[in-house]
Amino acid sequence: MSPTEIIPLLLVVLLLLAGSGAEPDTMEVVFEGNHTLGADSSTGGNISTASFSGDDGALVVGGGTVSVPTDATVSAPVFVVGGDLRIEGQVGDVRVLAGNLTVTDGAVVTDQLEIIGGRASVAEGATIGSRSDLVGEVQGASPTRSPAGFLFQVGTLALVAGLLARRNPTLLENVGDSVVNHAAVSAVVGAIAGLALLVLFVYMAFTLVLLPLSVAGLVAEFGIVVYSYVVFGYLIGSRLSVERVDLASAAGVVLFVVALELLGRIPLLGILGQALLVAVGFGAVLITYFGLREFEPAEIPG
């Protein structure tokens, strides 16, 4: 899942938690690995069911695989924004925004199963309190991967690229120079800063006092990713036979987003390629101070 998808979904989860009165400091977020709900969270990659025995906490599945075995009970809300959730036991409230959900025979969802995006497979022998599907029983990978969502994403990016290229192309030139001539530095800075900030802002939400700052930080990080997409569009547009820089940049963004989507369909290597491009763009934006000045590598004496 690309940053333009995972970051907005995390924002939605944080806002839902804030609105429901759940305590963010008892929330557990899973980004990778295989986890099984069990009595002991210290061994075998298990997550303690004690963390979710009340109504104040929440489990967020952002990646990896989480399984709820037949002898486990989770009364706190569960959000799926990526990865896989397999329910064999009993869960209270489940919301699927992206990723994959499997509810087996004999499993129980006592409250509401709400499917907004992602894929859901519910066995006929499962017990569901109430169920609501936004766009049908079988979903795509996420809401933004529907044709309408994808067109809206591309159109919005093209509009931003055209406006920015018309008003201040120097900003895009400075960031683009770092992408082309300092890709290695940009990639390292982007990978470290992007991942570190994402984890920091998510875990800042565990404290209610810092929740607004966490939401603002995630919005800012999402904005940097969008800015990097615009820069790639500007670079591609500069190589097109289009005289107007705004139209060229808009067309370049469309080509870049489509190429990025096609790249993601290649198993493993495609995802790595997407991550590398995003890291380079993210880092280039940071090292040029959002394009306000050119990046000049430090000179090593001698």
C-alpha positions in Angstrom: 0.0 0.0 0.0 1.4 3.4 -1.0 1.8 6.3 1.4 -1.1 8.2 -0.3 -3.3 5.4 0.9 -2.0 4.3 4.3 -1.5 7.8 5.8 -5.1 9.0 5.2 -6.5 5.7 6.5 -4.5 6.1 9.7 -5.9 9.6 10.0 -9.4 8.2 9.7 -8.7 5.6 12.4 -7.4 8.3 14.8 -10.4 10.5 14.2 -12.8 7.5 14.7 -11.1 6.6 18.0 -11.2 10.2 19.2 -14.9 10.4 18.3 -15.7 7.1 20.0 -14.0 8.1 23.3 -11.5 5.2 23.1 -8.3 5.6 25.0 -5.4 5.9 22.4 -2.8 4.9 25.1 -4.2 1.4 25.1 -4.3 1.1 21.3 -2.0 -1.4 19.7 -0.8 -1.0 16.1 0.5 -3.9 14.0 2.6 -3.0 10.9 4.3 -6.3 10.0 4.8 -9.9 11.0 2.5 -12.7 12.0 0.6 -12.3 15.3 -1.9 -14.4 17.2 -4.1 -13.2 19.9 -3.0 -15.1 23.0 -2.6 -15.0 26.7 1.1 -14.2 26.6 2.3 -11.3 24.4 6.0 -11.9 25.1 6.4 -15.1 23.2 5.7 -16.4 19.7 4.7 -13.0 18.3 1.4 -13.2 20.3 -0.6 -10.2 21.3 -2.1 -10.3 24.8 -5.9 -10.5 24.9 -5.7 -8.6 28.2 -4.9 -5.5 26.3 -8.4 -5.7 24.6 -10.5 -7.1 27.3 -12.2 -3.8 28.0 -13.9 -1.1 25.9 -11.2 1.6 26.0 -8.5 0.1 23.8 -8.3 -0.7 20.1 -6.4 -2.9 17.8 -5.2 -1.5 14.4 -4.0 -3.9 11.7 -1.9 -1.8 9.4 0.2 -4.7 7.9 1.2 -8.2 8.5 -1.2 -10.9 9.7 -3.3 -11.0 12.9 -5.3 -14.1 13.9 -8.0 -14.3 16.5 -8.1 -18.0 17.6 -11.2 -19.8 18.7 -10.5 -19.4 22.4 -9.8 -15.6 22.2 -12.3 -12.8 22.8 -11.7 -9.2 21.8 -14.3 -6.7 23.0 -12.4 -3.6 22.0 -12.8 -2.2 18.4 -10.6 -3.6 15.6 -9.6 -1.5 12.6 -8.1 -3.1 9.5 -6.2 -0.6 7.3 -3.8 -3.0 5.7 -2.5 -6.6 6.0 -4.8 -9.5 7.0 -7.1 -10.2 9.9 -8.4 -13.7 10.4 -11.2 -14.2 13.0 -11.9 -17.6 14.4 -13.0 -16.6 17.9 -15.1 -13.7 19.1 -14.6 -10.0 18.3 -16.8 -7.0 19.3 -16.6 -4.3 16.6 -14.7 -4.6 13.3 -14.2 -1.9 10.7 -12.3 -2.7 7.4 -10.9 0.3 5.5 -8.3 -1.7 3.5 -6.5 -5.0 3.6 -8.2 -8.4 4.0 -10.6 -9.8 6.5 -11.5 -13.5 6.9 -14.3 -14.6 9.3 -14.4 -18.4 9.6 -17.2 -20.8 10.5 -18.1 -20.5 14.1 -16.5 -17.1 14.5 -18.6 -14.3 16.2 -18.7 -10.6 15.6 -21.0 -9.5 18.4 -21.5 -5.9 17.4 -21.0 -4.4 14.0 -19.0 -5.5 11.0 -18.4 -2.4 8.8 -16.7 -2.9 5.4 -15.6 0.4 3.8 -12.8 -0.9 1.6 -10.5 -4.0 1.3 -11.7 -7.5 0.9 -13.9 -9.5 3.2 -14.7 -13.2 3.3 -17.4 -14.1 5.8 -18.3 -17.8 6.1 -22.0 -18.7 6.2 -21.5 -20.3 9.6 -20.2 -17.1 11.2 -22.4 -15.1 13.5 -22.5 -11.3 12.8 -24.4 -8.9 15.0 -25.0 -6.3 12.2 -23.2 -5.7 8.9 -22.9 -2.8 6.6 -21.1 -2.7 3.3 -20.2 0.6 1.7 -20.0 -0.6 -1.9 -20.9 -4.3 -1.8 -19.7 -7.5 -0.3 -16.4 -7.9 -2.2 -14.2 -4.8 -2.2 -11.0 -3.8 -3.8 -7.7 -3.3 -2.0 -8.8 0.1 -0.7 -11.3 2.8 -1.5 -8.7 4.8 -3.5 -8.3 1.8 -5.9 -11.8 2.0 -7.2 -12.0 3.7 -10.7 -13.7 6.8 -9.3 -11.2 7.0 -6.4 -8.2 6.6 -8.7 -9.5 9.2 -11.2 -10.2 11.6 -8.3 -6.6 11.1 -7.0 -5.1 11.6 -10.4 -7.2 14.7 -11.2 -6.4 16.3 -7.8 -2.7 15.7 -8.2 -2.8 17.1 -11.8 -4.6 20.2 -10.6 -2.0 20.8 -7.8 0.9 20.2 -10.2 -0.5 22.6 -12.8 -1.1 25.4 -10.2 2.3 25.0 -8.6 4.2 24.9 -11.8 2.4 28.0 -13.1 2.9 30.1 -9.9 6.4 29.0 -8.7 8.2 26.5 -10.9 11.5 27.3 -9.1 10.3 25.3 -6.2 9.8 22.2 -8.4 13.1 22.8 -10.2 15.1 22.8 -6.9 13.4 19.6 -5.6 13.7 18.0 -9.1 17.4 18.8 -9.2 17.9 16.8 -6.0 15.9 13.9 -7.4 18.0 13.7 -10.5 21.4 14.6 -9.2 21.3 13.6 -5.6 19.1 10.5 -5.7 21.1 8.5 -3.2 21.1 11.2 -0.5 17.5 11.9 -1.1 16.6 8.1 -0.8 18.5 7.7 2.5 17.0 10.8 4.0 13.5 10.0 2.7 13.5 6.4 3.9 14.7 7.3 7.4 12.6 10.4 7.9 9.5 9.0 6.3 9.4 5.8 8.4 10.5 7.4 11.6 7.9 10.2 11.3 5.1 7.8 10.5 5.8 5.7 13.5 6.3 8.7 15.7 3.0 10.4 14.7 1.0 7.2 15.1 2.4 6.5 18.6 2.0 10.1 19.6 -1.7 9.5 19.2 -1.6 7.1 22.2 -1.6 10.2 24.4 -4.8 12.2 24.2 -3.0 15.5 24.7 -0.8 14.8 21.7 -3.6 13.5 19.4 -4.1 16.8 17.6 -0.4 17.2 17.0 -0.3 13.6 15.7 -3.1 14.2 13.3 -1.4 17.4 12.1 1.9 15.6 11.7 0.3 12.8 9.5 -1.4 15.5 7.4 1.9 17.2 6.9 3.6 14.0 6.0 0.9 13.2 3.5 1.4 16.7 2.0 5.1 16.0 1.5 4.3 12.7 -0.3 1.8 14.6 -2.6 4.5 17.3 -3.2 7.0 14.6 -4.2 4.5 13.2 -6.7 4.1 16.6 -8.2 7.8 17.0 -8.5 8.1 13.7 -10.4 5.2 14.9 -12.6 7.1 18.1 -13.3 10.3 16.2 -14.3 8.3 13.9 -16.6 6.4 16.9 -18.1 9.6 18.8 -18.8 10.4 16.0 -21.3 7.1 16.2 -23.1 6.6 18.3 -26.2 4.2 20.6 -24.4 5.0 24.3 -24.3 3.0 25.4 -21.2 4.7 24.2 -18.1 1.5 23.9 -16.1 -0.1 21.6 -18.7 3.1 19.6 -19.0 3.4 19.1 -15.3 -0.3 18.1 -15.0 0.2 15.5 -17.8 3.5 14.3 -16.2 1.7 13.7 -12.9 -0.9 11.6 -14.7 1.7 9.5 -16.4 3.7 9.1 -13.1 0.7 8.0 -11.1 -0.4 5.5 -13.7 3.2 4.2 -14.0 3.4 3.9 -10.2 0.1 2.0 -10.1 1.3 -0.4 -12.9 4.7 -0.9 -11.1 2.9 -1.9 -7.9 1.3 -4.8 -9.8 4.7 -6.5 -10.1 5.2 -8.9 -7.2 7.8 -7.8 -4.6 10.0 -5.8 -7.0 7.2 -3.5 -7.9 6.5 -2.7 -4.2 10.2 -2.1 -3.6 10.3 0.2 -6.7 7.4 2.2 -5.4 9.0 2.5 -2.0 12.3 3.7 -3.5 10.6 6.4 -5.7 8.6 7.7 -2.7 11.7 7.7 -0.5 13.7 9.7 -3.1 10.9 12.2 -3.6 10.3 12.5 0.1 13.9 13.1 0.9 14.4 15.6 -1.9 11.6 17.7 -0.6 13.2 17.7 2.9 16.8 18.4 1.9 15.8 21.4 -0.3 13.5 22.8 2.4 10.4 22.2 0.2 12.3 23.6 -2.8 13.1 27.0 -1.2 16.8 26.4 -2.0 19.1 24.1 -4.0 20.7 21.2 -2.2 24.5 21.5 -2.1 26.4 18.5 -0.7 28.9 19.1 1.9 32.5 19.1 0.7 34.9 16.7 2.5 38.3 18.4 3.1 41.3 16.7 1.5 
